[in-house]
Amino acid sequence: MDPEVALPTALPTERKSTSSVNLLLRTLFHSANFTLSVFVSLWGIVMCLNIDPSQHSDPIIKDLKYLAPGFGTNWNYVSFSQT
């Protein structure tokens, strides 16, 4: 280590190969997370679009079709009262 800078010293070629591997791993990780997030979001949207309120007697399921977009935006405290 260089005492003046307190950073590890490496040749530019060594640093570049380590940086390239790190960049590749980070890109793969973020691509996988983004793909999974999109898949889960689309699955949730399809589920909400396929809810038929006339087939369910539970009022929570009926309300879910209309309140689900609010859950994605963290408006999860909104609910309908069945009193």
N, C-alpha and C positions, 0 to 999 in steps of 0.2 A: 504494500500500500504506500502511496505517496503521502508523507507526513504533512505536507502543506495543504493538500486538498482533502485528505481523509477519505478518498474514494479509491476503490480498487483500480489498479492500472492494468490495462489489457491492450494487446495489440488491436488495431482497427479490424483486422480480419477475424480475430477471435470474438470480438464484441459483435460484429455483424452476423456471424452464424448463430450466436446465442440469441440475438435479437430477432432473427428470422424465425427461429423455432418458437420463441415466445409469442411472436405475432401470429404465427400459424395456429398455435394452440388456443390463443385468445379468440381468434376469428372463428375457429371450429366451435368453441364453447358458446360464444354469443350467437352463432348461427343456429346451433341446436336449441338453445333457449328461446330464440325468437320463433323458430318453427313450432316448437311445442306450445308456446303461448298463442300463436295464431290458430293452431289446431284445437286447443281447448276453447278458445273464444268462438270459433265456428261451430263447434259441437254444442256449446251452450246456446248459441243463437238458433240452431236447428231445433234443439229441444224446446225452446220457448215458442218457436213458430208452430210446432206440432202439438202444442197443448190445446185440447178442445174442451172449453169450459162446460159445455153441455154434457159431457161424459163423466164429469167429476162432481161429487156431492160435497167435497171438502172445500170450504171457502178460501182456504190458504192457497190451494192449487189454482183456483180461479183467479185469485189476485196475483199469483206469481207471474202470469203471462204479462201483466201490465206493470208490475213493479220490478221485474228482473233488470231492465236497463238501468234503473236507479242503483241497483246493487253494484254494478260495474263502475259507477261513478262515485261510490261510497255514500250514496244517499240511502243507507240501509236502515235509517231510523223511521222512515215513512211506512205506515201500514194503514190498512183500512180497518175500522172498528166494526164488528158485526153485532152491535148491541141494539 
